[in-house]
Every structure is written in structure tokens, then in C-alpha cells.
């Protein structure tokens, strides 16, 4: 790559204004605890049907749908028959009853009633998760706080880096060589040619409707214009990263994968400057 930054705009103000305003999401923490409880649920036999119970029934009816042996129904799921499930609520284990279901007479016998019961959250359940250094509910909360805080900070730094890239592209001075832009553009056009071929078309002759299936462009010319603008941006980003990260610009190849790696390095660099 030959393109370079001749004057890099100052982006220190972006770093000064950066703030970490993190608060623990109690809802997500409770969802994590609930998932642990569900993992350790207890299935018990009960004597009376409630919504959510797993009920095994024998059905007898002139209507084929309701002629079943050992049918398992999750009451309230509305998967088999909403009317039947509603009629089962309140019936006892072993009960046999003639019901009117969806306009048909159905003899129902309750064979089994199972209910999922969630245990109380405890340190013992947390230990079963086998997380290094996490043996209690308190440990898990601290771990979750740290994990989600780090994720939040990384997301915020990524947003910051994107804003800085936009700012630097608009306010820095560059020497941009057409051959660098063309190299990046050709990579993307080859991608679209491959996508077109997979769909059974030639990229240059695709209709607007066909192009919209593989891109946001309505014509081949619009696609080239759009991708050329993106390629110019990628060249600028590469030049910015080379300048800031002290990379040998001659060794850089402008392709999407390399630019992504540079952006990640740049984001990590910003994080180190922020000292968080």
C-alpha cells in the first residue's frame, strides 16, 4: 500500500470525554440465576392438575384425534387441544371423566401428573456450575458484574473507535493512490461476482431486483460507486492505523480481513490510552 496520512487530526478530546457509566443489569443477573435453577429442576408427581403440568392421559372417543393411549400433554401449551387442556385443569390423578372437547365427547382418564419444581438458589447449586473461583452466590454476582462490565466497556470503546475513525477520515489529510482503492474495490467486486454466479447470474447484467438480493445497490453502476466509496474509506482507515500504530505502510494490503485486524488493534490501543 502506498497511500498515507500526511497530517493526522488530533483526537485527544474524544478520549477526555469518554466516561464509563456502568450499572449492573439485575434483570440479566436474575435470568442467569433462573437458568441455573431450571438446569437443576426437580420433576415430581402431584395429585391435581395445574397449568404447566405434564399430564399423561388415555383418551377414548369416536373422533380419531381423541382416541389416544398414554398421550403426554403439557397443560397450557395449546399444542394438542386448547379446549382439552383447559378442561384438564383441576382434575385429580386417577380421575376418569367424560368431557366435551371441541364438539366431541371424550372419555379422559388421568394416568400421571408431573410438575417441574425449581429449587431454591443456593451456594451448592453455584458450585455445580464448576466455574473457577466461583463457589457462592456472592462469588457469582461478582463474576457476573465483572464480566458484564468488561463487555460494556469493550462495546463503548468500539463505539468510540468508530466515531474516531469517522472524525479522522473527515479531518485528517491524506495522499490516496488510486491503485490502493482499486485493489480493495476488486476484492469486493469479486465477492459480488461469486454471489451472482451462485445465484445463476452474471453480475454485470443483473436486474435491479436481482442485485437487491445480494446487495443494497439497484444497478451495477451504483454498486461500483458504493463499493468504491467504501474502498476509499478502508484505505484511509488502513493509513490511519498505520500512522497511529507505527505500522510499515508498505507491508499493508488493503483487504477487508486486514482492515478488520487493524481496527481491532486500534481499538485495543484506545483502550490502553483510556487506562480502563
C-alpha positions, 0 to 999 in steps of 0.5 A: 500500500502506498497511500498515507496520512500526511497530517493526522487530526488530533483526537485527544478530546474524544478520549477526555470525554469518554466516561464509563457509566456502568450499572449492573443489569439485575434483570440479566443477573436474575435470568442467569440465576433462573437458568441455573435453577431450571438446569437443576429442576426437580420433576415430581408427581402431584395429585391435581392438575395445574397449568404447566403440568405434564399430564399423561392421559388415555383418551377414548372417543369416536373422533380419531384425534381423541382416541389416544393411549398414554398421550403426554400433554403439557397443560397450557401449551395449546399444542394438542387441544386448547379446549382439552387442556383447559378442561384438564385443569383441576382434575385429580390423578386417577380421575376418569371423566367424560368431557366435551372437547371441541364438539366431541365427547371424550372419555379422559382418564388421568394416568400421571401428573408431573410438575417441574419444581425449581429449587431454591438458589443456593451456594451448592447449586453455584458450585455445580456450575464448576466455574473457577473461583466461583463457589457462592452466590456472592462469588457469582454476582461478582463474576457476573458484574465483572464480566458484564462490565468488561463487555460494556466497556469493550462495546463503548470503546468500539463505539468510540473507535468508530466515531474516531475513525469517522472524525479522522477520515473527515479531518485528517489529510491524506495522499490516496493512490488510486491503485490502493482503492482499486485493489480493495474495490476488486476484492469486493467486486469479486465477492459480488461476482461469486454471489451472482454466479451462485445465484445463476447470474452474471453480475454485470447484467443483473436486474435491479431486483436481482442485485437487491438480493445480494446487495443494497445497490439497484444497478451495477453502476451504483454498486461500483460507486458504493463499493468504491466509496467504501474502498476509499474509506478502508484505505484511509482507515488502513493509513490511519492505523498505520500512522497511529500504530507505527505500522510499515505502510508498505507491508499493508494490503488493503483487504477487508480481513486486514482492515478488520485486524487493524481496527481491532488493534486500534481499538485495543490501543484506545483502550490502553490510552483510556487506562480502563 
